Amino acid sequence: MSLLDRRTLLIAGGAAAAATLAGCSDAKDTGGTPSPSPTSTPTATTAPTSTGTPTSSTPSTSAPAPTSTAPNWNRLARSLEGLLYLPSTSGYAAAHQLFDPRWDTVRPAAVVKAAKPSDVEQAITFARDNKLVLVPKSGGHSYVGASTIANGLQLDVGGLKSMSYANGVLTVGAGARLYDVHAFLDRYGRSLPTGTCPTVGVAGLTLGGGLGVHTRTYGLTCDRVVSMGVVTADGTSRTVSATSEPDLFWALRGSGGGNLGVVTSFQFTTIPATELGFFRLTWPEAQAAAVVRGWQQFAQSAPTTVWANLHIDAKSNGTLVIRVLGVSTTGDGTAAAAQLESLVGAKASARTLSVKSHLDAVKYLGGGTTSPRQGFLAGSDVLEGPMDAAAITGLLGAVKAAARAATPASAILDPLGGQAAMQPAGGSSWPWRGALAVIQWYSSAQTKSAQTFVANGHRAVRSFSAGGYVNYVEPGRAVGSYYGASTAKLQAAKTKYDPANFFHAPYTLG
Ligand SMILES: Cc1cc2nc3c(=O)[nH]c(=O)nc-3n(C[C@H](O)[C@H](O)[C@H](O)COP(=O)(O)OP(=O)(O)OC[C@H]3O[C@@H](n4cnc5c(N)ncnc54)[C@H](O)[C@@H]3O)c2cc1C
């Protein structure tokens, strides 16, 4: 998907666009980082009491209360090169934040900011010995707050962000953010297929798949992984690849983070950093059904060099806006825009074509180089094939009902196909190779009405949906619905690498 999608939908159109989109903009991240002063080390030797509880609209993100004796936090602190934050520690409030402020009330017993992979080993061993639930955090953009946990140990790998490049291969720490990866690779004339939001973590994105404008030309982010450094539940560091621990390598590419180990680094094969041709087309609400029909045909027939996603956005005046954002990796989107208009059977009422250099395109799609924290509510469906007229009517009706209720809402349809339909070397657990598209139901509100919109969306496309996209994991949905045909093999990998179910939190396998 691209966040541009969800952001584009909110703009009134025009070129200023990307920088003013909701969700990711060029405003400064307010999340804050701790000062690496000695005061960030623990000051208490006894386990703090976690007083936080999830907000009422949130799913459970709490670990079972620790049993028996209090963890010896000083021992953990001494074993780390990085920092340990307890609730009593200065900087704790900023240290445990995620992208969505909704999770600020979830208070981990402690936060480890890893400085080296050995800190990850230490944290896992400590958590296991003390029967603490441990959740890894990279960029902190989980839709369900899965990278924080009340009463448990949050293991932040954000400090592991070194990067190097040689012979077409990027080696990157699991804590790097997407914009930093692109800015680094741009120096070598290289790029990586990723999502668009500049602050999303490379780890969470890659482990769950990774969809973006290059998906059809080059595949998902996880498809470009050639090896990973990972610490498993036994505290052992492993290097996994198609030839080393191939079942874990398979499982980690597409099943979502937090399930099978803590990844400390990735090696990716890169792609050329070429100019991209953009096209933006808008149609009036009266054409909505025709655009959905035409877009579905386009998603099936467009060249693999073309990616175009469809936004159906609720406007606060009760009407809908229908837009397509297209990208051609050939550098020219003219023919693709014409092909789409022809399939829709109507010229767009507004049409913009442009060409952008690699890094300008990254900034445009990301709305800048960083993004402010933001609350939202979302869910997804994976479309197995084109929707029929009834499902299209239902989909449009779900957004329309939200518009009438003045609820900010969008259905964002990201195409698959092309290279996304191909398995990478060694296969991967990402289960939706044969699907047409991923729909994201997105609202920047966290209200009952937004929940109703997401539920209505699911209901509308139910008979065409194979499941959900794990990177858009949502509350109250069975995790099995994200794994499709990969479920049994994933469970086998879980049993092999995490037999005691150490990585066990509300949204994990097992
Ligand atoms: C604003 C925004 C824009 C987005 N845009 C896109 C997009 O364009 N394309 C797309 O495909 N997705 C997109 N997403 C979804 C995104 O890919 C997922 O939310 C992803 O999981 C976020 O990764 P993270 O590292 O930032 O999050 P985190 O919350 O840190 O991690 C997500 C999950 O992975 C686990 N995890 C984190 N680090 C590790 C690690 N090192 N080892 C093992 N497990 C780990 C966490 O425990 C958690 O379960 C977007 C999300 C947001 C909020």
The ligand as an SDF file (V2000), in Angstrom:
LIG
                    3D

 53 58  0  0  0  0  0  0  0  0999 V2000
    1.7850    5.5830    8.7470 C   0  0  0  0  0  0  0  0  0  0  0  0
    1.9350    4.1770    8.2490 C   0  0  0  0  0  0  0  0  0  0  0  0
    2.2410    3.9410    6.9160 C   0  0  0  0  0  0  0  0  0  0  0  0
    2.3950    2.6380    6.4390 C   0  0  0  0  0  0  0  0  0  0  0  0
    2.6740    2.4200    5.1200 N   0  0  0  0  0  0  0  0  0  0  0  0
    2.8340    1.1490    4.6800 C   0  0  0  0  0  0  0  0  0  0  0  0
    3.1420    0.8830    3.3230 C   0  0  0  0  0  0  0  0  0  0  0  0
    3.2720    1.7950    2.5100 O   0  0  0  0  0  0  0  0  0  0  0  0
    3.2810   -0.4120    2.9420 N   0  0  0  0  0  0  0  0  0  0  0  0
    3.1390   -1.4620    3.8110 C   0  0  0  0  0  0  0  0  0  0  0  0
    3.2930   -2.6140    3.3990 O   0  0  0  0  0  0  0  0  0  0  0  0
    2.8450   -1.2270    5.1040 N   0  0  0  0  0  0  0  0  0  0  0  0
    2.6820    0.0430    5.5460 C   0  0  0  0  0  0  0  0  0  0  0  0
    2.3700    0.2680    6.8540 N   0  0  0  0  0  0  0  0  0  0  0  0
    2.2040   -0.8580    7.7410 C   0  0  0  0  0  0  0  0  0  0  0  0
    3.5760   -1.2540    8.3210 C   0  0  0  0  0  0  0  0  0  0  0  0
    4.2780   -1.9960    7.3620 O   0  0  0  0  0  0  0  0  0  0  0  0
    3.3940   -2.0920    9.5700 C   0  0  0  0  0  0  0  0  0  0  0  0
    2.6910   -1.3680   10.5290 O   0  0  0  0  0  0  0  0  0  0  0  0
    4.7400   -2.5530   10.1120 C   0  0  0  0  0  0  0  0  0  0  0  0
    4.5660   -3.6640   10.9500 O   0  0  0  0  0  0  0  0  0  0  0  0
    5.4210   -1.4400   10.8750 C   0  0  0  0  0  0  0  0  0  0  0  0
    6.7320   -1.7920   11.1940 O   0  0  0  0  0  0  0  0  0  0  0  0
    7.4760   -1.0000   12.3450 P   0  0  0  0  0  0  0  0  0  0  0  0
    8.8100   -1.6200   12.5040 O   0  0  0  0  0  0  0  0  0  0  0  0
    7.4090    0.4540   12.0760 O   0  0  0  0  0  0  0  0  0  0  0  0
    6.5320   -1.2720   13.5750 O   0  0  0  0  0  0  0  0  0  0  0  0
    6.6860   -1.9850   15.0000 P   0  0  0  0  0  0  0  0  0  0  0  0
    5.4480   -1.5880   15.7050 O   0  0  0  0  0  0  0  0  0  0  0  0
    7.9720   -1.6480   15.6250 O   0  0  0  0  0  0  0  0  0  0  0  0
    6.6850   -3.5200   14.6600 O   0  0  0  0  0  0  0  0  0  0  0  0
    5.5990   -4.1540   14.0200 C   0  0  0  0  0  0  0  0  0  0  0  0
    5.5710   -5.6200   14.4550 C   0  0  0  0  0  0  0  0  0  0  0  0
    6.8290   -6.2310   14.1870 O   0  0  0  0  0  0  0  0  0  0  0  0
    7.4510   -6.6540   15.4040 C   0  0  0  0  0  0  0  0  0  0  0  0
    8.8690   -6.3240   15.2850 N   0  0  0  0  0  0  0  0  0  0  0  0
    9.4210   -5.0870   15.2680 C   0  0  0  0  0  0  0  0  0  0  0  0
   10.7400   -5.1750   15.1310 N   0  0  0  0  0  0  0  0  0  0  0  0
   11.0540   -6.4910   15.0520 C   0  0  0  0  0  0  0  0  0  0  0  0
   12.2700   -7.1960   14.9070 C   0  0  0  0  0  0  0  0  0  0  0  0
   13.4270   -6.5640   14.8230 N   0  0  0  0  0  0  0  0  0  0  0  0
   12.2330   -8.5560   14.8760 N   0  0  0  0  0  0  0  0  0  0  0  0
   11.0370   -9.2080   14.9710 C   0  0  0  0  0  0  0  0  0  0  0  0
    9.8540   -8.5810   15.1030 N   0  0  0  0  0  0  0  0  0  0  0  0
    9.8610   -7.2290   15.1480 C   0  0  0  0  0  0  0  0  0  0  0  0
    6.7340   -5.9270   16.5150 C   0  0  0  0  0  0  0  0  0  0  0  0
    6.7600   -6.6410   17.7430 O   0  0  0  0  0  0  0  0  0  0  0  0
    5.3300   -5.8050   15.9460 C   0  0  0  0  0  0  0  0  0  0  0  0
    4.6340   -7.0110   16.1390 O   0  0  0  0  0  0  0  0  0  0  0  0
    2.2130    1.5740    7.3300 C   0  0  0  0  0  0  0  0  0  0  0  0
    1.9120    1.8110    8.6640 C   0  0  0  0  0  0  0  0  0  0  0  0
    1.7390    3.1010    9.1130 C   0  0  0  0  0  0  0  0  0  0  0  0
    1.3690    3.3470   10.5410 C   0  0  0  0  0  0  0  0  0  0  0  0
  1  2  1  0
  2  3  1  0
  2 52  2  0
  3  4  2  0
  4  5  1  0
  4 50  1  0
  5  6  2  0
  6  7  1  0
  6 13  1  0
  7  8  2  0
  7  9  1  0
  9 10  1  0
 10 11  2  0
 10 12  1  0
 12 13  2  0
 13 14  1  0
 14 15  1  0
 14 50  1  0
 15 16  1  0
 16 17  1  0
 16 18  1  0
 18 19  1  0
 18 20  1  0
 20 21  1  0
 20 22  1  0
 22 23  1  0
 23 24  1  0
 24 25  2  0
 24 26  1  0
 24 27  1  0
 27 28  1  0
 28 29  2  0
 28 30  1  0
 28 31  1  0
 31 32  1  0
 32 33  1  0
 33 34  1  0
 33 48  1  0
 34 35  1  0
 35 36  1  0
 35 46  1  0
 36 37  1  0
 36 45  1  0
 37 38  2  0
 38 39  1  0
 39 40  1  0
 39 45  2  0
 40 41  1  0
 40 42  2  0
 42 43  1  0
 43 44  2  0
 44 45  1  0
 46 47  1  0
 46 48  1  0
 48 49  1  0
 50 51  2  0
 51 52  1  0
 52 53  1  0
M  END
$$$$
